[in-house]
Amino acid sequence: MQSKKRRNWVFILLWVVAFALVNYPIGAIASVRIEPFVLGMPFSVFYFWAAYSVLILAGVVLAWKVMRD
């Protein structure tokens, strides 16, 4: 079993990585492509939709698992 402190750091690191995916420079560099289309959307739209979804999920899990204890 992982210690509580280590689990907290894992969730915080996950949130920081997800936050970096939607901000400059990573978000700007990774999302400049228009082609190919993914799920009917241009890649740039899909990238930000997926990155913000991961950010929201990581924030919810962080608040639920870490901050409640």
N, C-alpha and C positions, 0 to 999 in steps of 0.2 A: 504494500500500500504506500502511496505517495504521502508525504507530509503535507499538511494544509498550506504551509508557506510556499512550498515548491509548486503546488497546484495553482496557487494565486499568481505566482510569477508566470506560469505557462499561459494562463488566461490573459494576463496583462500584455504579455509579449504577442499573443495572437491578435489582440485588439490594436496594438501599435502597428503591426505588419498590415492589418486590414486598413488602418487609417492611412498608412503610407501609400497604399495602392490607389487611393482616390485623390491624392494631393500631388503637387508639383515636387519633384520632377518625374517621379515614377508614373503617375497618372497621365501626365502630358506626353511622355515618351511612348508609353504603351498603347495609348488610345488614338494615335493619329491616323491609323489605317481606316479607310472607308470600305475597302473590300477585304475579305469576303463577307458575305452575309451569313449571320449565325442566327438561327431561329427566326428568320424573316427580317432581322434588323441588321443595319450596318454594324461592323465590328466595334466601332467606337461607342455606339449606343449600347450594344450588348456588354462591352467591357465595363462601362460605368454602372449599368444595371446589376451585373454580377458582383462587382466590387462593393457597391453600396449595400447590396443584400448581405454579403459576408460581413461588412462592417456593422450593420444593424444586428445581425445574429450574434456576432461576437460581443457586442455591447449588452445585449439582453442576457446572454449566458454569463458574462462577467458580473452584471448586476445581480443575477439570480444566485449564482453559485458562490461568488467571492464576497460580495458586499453584505450578504445576509448573515454570514457567520461572524 
